[in-house]
Amino acid sequence: MPQPQNLKEQFEPERLPVGWPWRLFTITLVIFLGILLSYLGLTFGYEPFLLSQIEEKKSAISQLAVSVSREDQDKLVSFYSQLINLKTLLDNHGLPSKLFSFIEQITHRRVVYTNATAKVMERQLELTGIAESYAVLAEQLESFNQSKDIERYVLNQSQLNNGLVQFKATLTFKNSIIK
């Protein structure tokens, strides 16, 4: 930087142009005009177009409502309500057939069931059966105990009759196996 010639030039403040530079002003003006034109176009052009489309759809819906009789509308509502109720009922309906195929898989080969009563709402299955011995019955009960789908089991009765063990048991299942 060249040294000033005298002290007056050295301590004199620098003179800057007054006001904004023209380039910045021009860019700002172009952006402002673009935003203003967009706003005016949306307000006076696109908004009335959308409102007219809404009115057309409303009138089409009202014409459709008039073309379908009130009796048919009531029948449709009633039918739809029945469908929803049926779906809810089927979603909550238990299938006892799953219980029997499950019991078949975990039954000891020396155990025979003579009677089975399913109480689906209570998630229970009452079994009456015959085992070859108390050891076989104990193995069967342990099989029930090991099953993850059986919540609990109760041996209601057991007796030795003619060398065979007759028993009654109640199994309570988890929801997952019935639904």
PyRosetta script that sets phi, psi and omega in degrees:
from pyrosetta import init, pose_from_sequence

init()
pose = pose_from_sequence("MPQPQNLKEQFEPERLPVGWPWRLFTITLVIFLGILLSYLGLTFGYEPFLLSQIEEKKSAISQLAVSVSREDQDKLVSFYSQLINLKTLLDNHGLPSKLFSFIEQITHRRVVYTNATAKVMERQLELTGIAESYAVLAEQLESFNQSKDIERYVLNQSQLNNGLVQFKATLTFKNSIIK")
pose.set_psi(1, 130.7)
pose.set_omega(1, -177.5)
pose.set_phi(2, -71.6)
pose.set_psi(2, 143.6)
pose.set_omega(2, 178.3)
pose.set_phi(3, -73.1)
pose.set_psi(3, 135.9)
pose.set_omega(3, 178.2)
pose.set_phi(4, -66.0)
pose.set_psi(4, 152.7)
pose.set_omega(4, -175.2)
pose.set_phi(5, -72.2)
pose.set_psi(5, -38.4)
pose.set_omega(5, -179.2)
pose.set_phi(6, -137.7)
pose.set_psi(6, 173.2)
pose.set_omega(6, -177.1)
pose.set_phi(7, -69.3)
pose.set_psi(7, -31.4)
pose.set_omega(7, -179.9)
pose.set_phi(8, -62.4)
pose.set_psi(8, -42.6)
pose.set_omega(8, 178.4)
pose.set_phi(9, -68.6)
pose.set_psi(9, -31.6)
pose.set_omega(9, -178.2)
pose.set_phi(10, -68.3)
pose.set_psi(10, -39.4)
pose.set_omega(10, -176.5)
pose.set_phi(11, -101.4)
pose.set_psi(11, 4.9)
pose.set_omega(11, 179.7)
pose.set_phi(12, -78.8)
pose.set_psi(12, 133.9)
pose.set_omega(12, 179.9)
pose.set_phi(13, -66.0)
pose.set_psi(13, 151.3)
pose.set_omega(13, -179.2)
pose.set_phi(14, -74.2)
pose.set_psi(14, 141.8)
pose.set_omega(14, -178.5)
pose.set_phi(15, -96.1)
pose.set_psi(15, 118.4)
pose.set_omega(15, 178.9)
pose.set_phi(16, -104.2)
pose.set_psi(16, 152.0)
pose.set_omega(16, 178.2)
pose.set_phi(17, -66.8)
pose.set_psi(17, 145.4)
pose.set_omega(17, -178.2)
pose.set_phi(18, -85.9)
pose.set_psi(18, 139.6)
pose.set_omega(18, 178.0)
pose.set_phi(19, 87.2)
pose.set_psi(19, 176.3)
pose.set_omega(19, -178.5)
pose.set_phi(20, -74.2)
pose.set_psi(20, 153.2)
pose.set_omega(20, 172.3)
pose.set_phi(21, -69.7)
pose.set_psi(21, 147.8)
pose.set_omega(21, -174.9)
pose.set_phi(22, -63.5)
pose.set_psi(22, -34.0)
pose.set_omega(22, -179.6)
pose.set_phi(23, -65.8)
pose.set_psi(23, -45.8)
pose.set_omega(23, 178.4)
pose.set_phi(24, -62.7)
pose.set_psi(24, -41.0)
pose.set_omega(24, 178.9)
pose.set_phi(25, -63.0)
pose.set_psi(25, -43.2)
pose.set_omega(25, -178.9)
pose.set_phi(26, -64.5)
pose.set_psi(26, -44.8)
pose.set_omega(26, 179.9)
pose.set_phi(27, -63.4)
pose.set_psi(27, -44.2)
pose.set_omega(27, 179.3)
pose.set_phi(28, -62.8)
pose.set_psi(28, -40.2)
pose.set_omega(28, 179.6)
pose.set_phi(29, -65.3)
pose.set_psi(29, -40.6)
pose.set_omega(29, 178.7)
pose.set_phi(30, -64.8)
pose.set_psi(30, -43.6)
pose.set_omega(30, 179.2)
pose.set_phi(31, -63.9)
pose.set_psi(31, -44.2)
pose.set_omega(31, 179.7)
pose.set_phi(32, -61.7)
pose.set_psi(32, -43.5)
pose.set_omega(32, 179.3)
pose.set_phi(33, -65.4)
pose.set_psi(33, -36.9)
pose.set_omega(33, 177.4)
pose.set_phi(34, -64.1)
pose.set_psi(34, -43.7)
pose.set_omega(34, 178.7)
pose.set_phi(35, -66.2)
pose.set_psi(35, -42.3)
pose.set_omega(35, -179.8)
pose.set_phi(36, -62.7)
pose.set_psi(36, -45.0)
pose.set_omega(36, 178.5)
pose.set_phi(37, -64.5)
pose.set_psi(37, -38.2)
pose.set_omega(37, 177.5)
pose.set_phi(38, -63.6)
pose.set_psi(38, -45.0)
pose.set_omega(38, 179.2)
pose.set_phi(39, -61.0)
pose.set_psi(39, -46.8)
pose.set_omega(39, -179.5)
pose.set_phi(40, -64.3)
pose.set_psi(40, -39.3)
pose.set_omega(40, 178.7)
pose.set_phi(41, -64.6)
pose.set_psi(41, -42.6)
pose.set_omega(41, 178.5)
pose.set_phi(42, -68.4)
pose.set_psi(42, -41.2)
pose.set_omega(42, -176.0)
pose.set_phi(43, -71.4)
pose.set_psi(43, -45.1)
pose.set_omega(43, -173.8)
pose.set_phi(44, -100.3)
pose.set_psi(44, -8.0)
pose.set_omega(44, -179.4)
pose.set_phi(45, -115.7)
pose.set_psi(45, -57.5)
pose.set_omega(45, -172.2)
pose.set_phi(46, -78.8)
pose.set_psi(46, -39.3)
pose.set_omega(46, -179.9)
pose.set_phi(47, -61.0)
pose.set_psi(47, -47.4)
pose.set_omega(47, 176.7)
pose.set_phi(48, -62.1)
pose.set_psi(48, -34.5)
pose.set_omega(48, 177.2)
pose.set_phi(49, -62.5)
pose.set_psi(49, -46.5)
pose.set_omega(49, 179.3)
pose.set_phi(50, -64.4)
pose.set_psi(50, -40.5)
pose.set_omega(50, 178.8)
pose.set_phi(51, -63.5)
pose.set_psi(51, -39.1)
pose.set_omega(51, 178.0)
pose.set_phi(52, -67.4)
pose.set_psi(52, -35.6)
pose.set_omega(52, 177.0)
pose.set_phi(53, -64.8)
pose.set_psi(53, -40.3)
pose.set_omega(53, 178.3)
pose.set_phi(54, -63.0)
pose.set_psi(54, -44.0)
pose.set_omega(54, 179.7)
pose.set_phi(55, -63.6)
pose.set_psi(55, -39.2)
pose.set_omega(55, 177.8)
pose.set_phi(56, -62.1)
pose.set_psi(56, -43.2)
pose.set_omega(56, -179.7)
pose.set_phi(57, -66.8)
pose.set_psi(57, -39.9)
pose.set_omega(57, 178.1)
pose.set_phi(58, -62.5)
pose.set_psi(58, -42.5)
pose.set_omega(58, 179.7)
pose.set_phi(59, -67.6)
pose.set_psi(59, -36.3)
pose.set_omega(59, 177.3)
pose.set_phi(60, -65.1)
pose.set_psi(60, -39.2)
pose.set_omega(60, 178.4)
pose.set_phi(61, -66.7)
pose.set_psi(61, -42.9)
pose.set_omega(61, -179.9)
pose.set_phi(62, -66.2)
pose.set_psi(62, -36.7)
pose.set_omega(62, 176.2)
pose.set_phi(63, -65.6)
pose.set_psi(63, -38.4)
pose.set_omega(63, 178.1)
pose.set_phi(64, -66.4)
pose.set_psi(64, -41.1)
pose.set_omega(64, 178.5)
pose.set_phi(65, -62.8)
pose.set_psi(65, -36.4)
pose.set_omega(65, 179.3)
pose.set_phi(66, -71.3)
pose.set_psi(66, -33.8)
pose.set_omega(66, -176.9)
pose.set_phi(67, -71.6)
pose.set_psi(67, -25.3)
pose.set_omega(67, 177.8)
pose.set_phi(68, -97.3)
pose.set_psi(68, 126.5)
pose.set_omega(68, -176.8)
pose.set_phi(69, -68.1)
pose.set_psi(69, 157.5)
pose.set_omega(69, -179.9)
pose.set_phi(70, -62.7)
pose.set_psi(70, -35.7)
pose.set_omega(70, 178.9)
pose.set_phi(71, -64.1)
pose.set_psi(71, -42.4)
pose.set_omega(71, 178.0)
pose.set_phi(72, -66.5)
pose.set_psi(72, -36.9)
pose.set_omega(72, 177.1)
pose.set_phi(73, -63.3)
pose.set_psi(73, -43.4)
pose.set_omega(73, 178.9)
pose.set_phi(74, -64.2)
pose.set_psi(74, -39.3)
pose.set_omega(74, 177.5)
pose.set_phi(75, -63.7)
pose.set_psi(75, -40.7)
pose.set_omega(75, 179.2)
pose.set_phi(76, -64.3)
pose.set_psi(76, -43.3)
pose.set_omega(76, 178.8)
pose.set_phi(77, -63.4)
pose.set_psi(77, -42.4)
pose.set_omega(77, 179.4)
pose.set_phi(78, -63.9)
pose.set_psi(78, -43.1)
pose.set_omega(78, 179.4)
pose.set_phi(79, -64.7)
pose.set_psi(79, -43.4)
pose.set_omega(79, 178.8)
pose.set_phi(80, -62.6)
pose.set_psi(80, -41.0)
pose.set_omega(80, 178.0)
pose.set_phi(81, -62.2)
pose.set_psi(81, -41.3)
pose.set_omega(81, 178.2)
pose.set_phi(82, -64.2)
pose.set_psi(82, -39.3)
pose.set_omega(82, 178.5)
pose.set_phi(83, -63.6)
pose.set_psi(83, -42.8)
pose.set_omega(83, 179.5)
pose.set_phi(84, -64.7)
pose.set_psi(84, -42.6)
pose.set_omega(84, 178.3)
pose.set_phi(85, -63.9)
pose.set_psi(85, -39.9)
pose.set_omega(85, 178.5)
pose.set_phi(86, -65.0)
pose.set_psi(86, -42.1)
pose.set_omega(86, 177.9)
pose.set_phi(87, -61.4)
pose.set_psi(87, -44.5)
pose.set_omega(87, 178.2)
pose.set_phi(88, -61.4)
pose.set_psi(88, -42.8)
pose.set_omega(88, 179.6)
pose.set_phi(89, -63.1)
pose.set_psi(89, -44.9)
pose.set_omega(89, -179.6)
pose.set_phi(90, -68.9)
pose.set_psi(90, -33.9)
pose.set_omega(90, 177.5)
pose.set_phi(91, -65.2)
pose.set_psi(91, -33.7)
pose.set_omega(91, -178.5)
pose.set_phi(92, -93.9)
pose.set_psi(92, -2.6)
pose.set_omega(92, -176.6)
pose.set_phi(93, -76.0)
pose.set_psi(93, 133.1)
pose.set_omega(93, 176.7)
pose.set_phi(94, -91.1)
pose.set_psi(94, 153.7)
pose.set_omega(94, 179.8)
pose.set_phi(95, -117.5)
pose.set_psi(95, 101.5)
pose.set_omega(95, -178.6)
pose.set_phi(96, -67.0)
pose.set_psi(96, -19.2)
pose.set_omega(96, 179.4)
pose.set_phi(97, -62.1)
pose.set_psi(97, -29.6)
pose.set_omega(97, 176.2)
pose.set_phi(98, -65.1)
pose.set_psi(98, -33.6)
pose.set_omega(98, 179.8)
pose.set_phi(99, -62.5)
pose.set_psi(99, -44.3)
pose.set_omega(99, -175.0)
pose.set_phi(100, -69.3)
pose.set_psi(100, -37.8)
pose.set_omega(100, 176.7)
pose.set_phi(101, -68.9)
pose.set_psi(101, -33.2)
pose.set_omega(101, 177.5)
pose.set_phi(102, -67.6)
pose.set_psi(102, -45.3)
pose.set_omega(102, 179.9)
pose.set_phi(103, -62.0)
pose.set_psi(103, -36.9)
pose.set_omega(103, 178.6)
pose.set_phi(104, -60.3)
pose.set_psi(104, -37.4)
pose.set_omega(104, -178.5)
pose.set_phi(105, -70.8)
pose.set_psi(105, -34.5)
pose.set_omega(105, -175.3)
pose.set_phi(106, -101.1)
pose.set_psi(106, 6.5)
pose.set_omega(106, -179.3)
pose.set_phi(107, -81.6)
pose.set_psi(107, 134.9)
pose.set_omega(107, 176.7)
pose.set_phi(108, -65.4)
pose.set_psi(108, 146.4)
pose.set_omega(108, -175.2)
pose.set_phi(109, -71.1)
pose.set_psi(109, -14.0)
pose.set_omega(109, 178.5)
pose.set_phi(110, -104.8)
pose.set_psi(110, 20.3)
pose.set_omega(110, 177.0)
pose.set_phi(111, -118.3)
pose.set_psi(111, 135.5)
pose.set_omega(111, 178.2)
pose.set_phi(112, -125.1)
pose.set_psi(112, 131.3)
pose.set_omega(112, 177.7)
pose.set_phi(113, -94.7)
pose.set_psi(113, 133.4)
pose.set_omega(113, -180.0)
pose.set_phi(114, -102.0)
pose.set_psi(114, -20.4)
pose.set_omega(114, -179.6)
pose.set_phi(115, -155.2)
pose.set_psi(115, 144.2)
pose.set_omega(115, 176.7)
pose.set_phi(116, -142.7)
pose.set_psi(116, 130.6)
pose.set_omega(116, 179.0)
pose.set_phi(117, -125.8)
pose.set_psi(117, 121.0)
pose.set_omega(117, -178.7)
pose.set_phi(118, -98.1)
pose.set_psi(118, 131.4)
pose.set_omega(118, 172.1)
pose.set_phi(119, -115.6)
pose.set_psi(119, 91.3)
pose.set_omega(119, -171.3)
pose.set_phi(120, -65.3)
pose.set_psi(120, -41.7)
pose.set_omega(120, -177.6)
pose.set_phi(121, -63.3)
pose.set_psi(121, -34.3)
pose.set_omega(121, 178.8)
pose.set_phi(122, -89.7)
pose.set_psi(122, -3.9)
pose.set_omega(122, -177.8)
pose.set_phi(123, 61.4)
pose.set_psi(123, 37.1)
pose.set_omega(123, -176.3)
pose.set_phi(124, -119.6)
pose.set_psi(124, 152.8)
pose.set_omega(124, 174.9)
pose.set_phi(125, -134.1)
pose.set_psi(125, 119.4)
pose.set_omega(125, 177.7)
pose.set_phi(126, -96.2)
pose.set_psi(126, 121.6)
pose.set_omega(126, -176.9)
pose.set_phi(127, -114.2)
pose.set_psi(127, 136.2)
pose.set_omega(127, 170.7)
pose.set_phi(128, -118.6)
pose.set_psi(128, 131.1)
pose.set_omega(128, -175.4)
pose.set_phi(129, -154.4)
pose.set_psi(129, -179.4)
pose.set_omega(129, -180.0)
pose.set_phi(130, -130.9)
pose.set_psi(130, 131.4)
pose.set_omega(130, 175.9)
pose.set_phi(131, -118.2)
pose.set_psi(131, 154.5)
pose.set_omega(131, -177.9)
pose.set_phi(132, -67.0)
pose.set_psi(132, -31.6)
pose.set_omega(132, -178.9)
pose.set_phi(133, -159.5)
pose.set_psi(133, 173.5)
pose.set_omega(133, 176.8)
pose.set_phi(134, -67.9)
pose.set_psi(134, -28.8)
pose.set_omega(134, 176.9)
pose.set_phi(135, -64.7)
pose.set_psi(135, -42.3)
pose.set_omega(135, 177.7)
pose.set_phi(136, -65.9)
pose.set_psi(136, -40.6)
pose.set_omega(136, 177.1)
pose.set_phi(137, -62.2)
pose.set_psi(137, -40.9)
pose.set_omega(137, 177.9)
pose.set_phi(138, -63.1)
pose.set_psi(138, -39.7)
pose.set_omega(138, 177.2)
pose.set_phi(139, -64.1)
pose.set_psi(139, -39.3)
pose.set_omega(139, 178.7)
pose.set_phi(140, -65.1)
pose.set_psi(140, -43.4)
pose.set_omega(140, 178.1)
pose.set_phi(141, -63.3)
pose.set_psi(141, -36.7)
pose.set_omega(141, 176.8)
pose.set_phi(142, -67.0)
pose.set_psi(142, -34.3)
pose.set_omega(142, 175.2)
pose.set_phi(143, -63.0)
pose.set_psi(143, -40.9)
pose.set_omega(143, 175.0)
pose.set_phi(144, -62.3)
pose.set_psi(144, -41.4)
pose.set_omega(144, -178.3)
pose.set_phi(145, -65.0)
pose.set_psi(145, -36.3)
pose.set_omega(145, -177.7)
pose.set_phi(146, -76.5)
pose.set_psi(146, -20.2)
pose.set_omega(146, -177.0)
pose.set_phi(147, -70.0)
pose.set_psi(147, 133.9)
pose.set_omega(147, 179.6)
pose.set_phi(148, -81.6)
pose.set_psi(148, -16.0)
pose.set_omega(148, -178.6)
pose.set_phi(149, -89.9)
pose.set_psi(149, -10.5)
pose.set_omega(149, 177.5)
pose.set_phi(150, -97.1)
pose.set_psi(150, 121.1)
pose.set_omega(150, -178.8)
pose.set_phi(151, -73.9)
pose.set_psi(151, -45.7)
pose.set_omega(151, 176.3)
pose.set_phi(152, -160.0)
pose.set_psi(152, 163.3)
pose.set_omega(152, 175.9)
pose.set_phi(153, -141.0)
pose.set_psi(153, 152.7)
pose.set_omega(153, 179.0)
pose.set_phi(154, -133.5)
pose.set_psi(154, 128.5)
pose.set_omega(154, 173.3)
pose.set_phi(155, -88.1)
pose.set_psi(155, 106.5)
pose.set_omega(155, -174.5)
pose.set_phi(156, -78.0)
pose.set_psi(156, -37.4)
pose.set_omega(156, -174.0)
pose.set_phi(157, -158.1)
pose.set_psi(157, 145.9)
pose.set_omega(157, 171.3)
pose.set_phi(158, -152.8)
pose.set_psi(158, 142.6)
pose.set_omega(158, 178.6)
pose.set_phi(159, -153.5)
pose.set_psi(159, 148.4)
pose.set_omega(159, 178.6)
pose.set_phi(160, -90.5)
pose.set_psi(160, 125.9)
pose.set_omega(160, -176.8)
pose.set_phi(161, -142.1)
pose.set_psi(161, 115.2)
pose.set_omega(161, 179.5)
pose.set_phi(162, 55.8)
pose.set_psi(162, 39.6)
pose.set_omega(162, 177.4)
pose.set_phi(163, 81.3)
pose.set_psi(163, -2.9)
pose.set_omega(163, 177.8)
pose.set_phi(164, -114.8)
pose.set_psi(164, 151.1)
pose.set_omega(164, -179.9)
pose.set_phi(165, -99.7)
pose.set_psi(165, 117.7)
pose.set_omega(165, 174.1)
pose.set_phi(166, -94.3)
pose.set_psi(166, 138.5)
pose.set_omega(166, -176.9)
pose.set_phi(167, -145.3)
pose.set_psi(167, 160.9)
pose.set_omega(167, 171.7)
pose.set_phi(168, -130.7)
pose.set_psi(168, 133.5)
pose.set_omega(168, 179.9)
pose.set_phi(169, -137.4)
pose.set_psi(169, 148.2)
pose.set_omega(169, 176.0)
pose.set_phi(170, -118.0)
pose.set_psi(170, 123.4)
pose.set_omega(170, 179.1)
pose.set_phi(171, -106.6)
pose.set_psi(171, 135.4)
pose.set_omega(171, 174.8)
pose.set_phi(172, -114.2)
pose.set_psi(172, 124.0)
pose.set_omega(172, -174.7)
pose.set_phi(173, -98.7)
pose.set_psi(173, 160.0)
pose.set_omega(173, 171.3)
pose.set_phi(174, -76.5)
pose.set_psi(174, 159.0)
pose.set_omega(174, -178.9)
pose.set_phi(175, -59.7)
pose.set_psi(175, -32.6)
pose.set_omega(175, -172.6)
pose.set_phi(176, -60.9)
pose.set_psi(176, -31.4)
pose.set_omega(176, -176.3)
pose.set_phi(177, -80.2)
pose.set_psi(177, -28.1)
pose.set_omega(177, -177.4)
pose.set_phi(178, -84.7)
pose.set_psi(178, -36.1)
pose.set_omega(178, -176.0)
pose.set_phi(179, -87.4)
pose.dump_pdb("model.pdb")
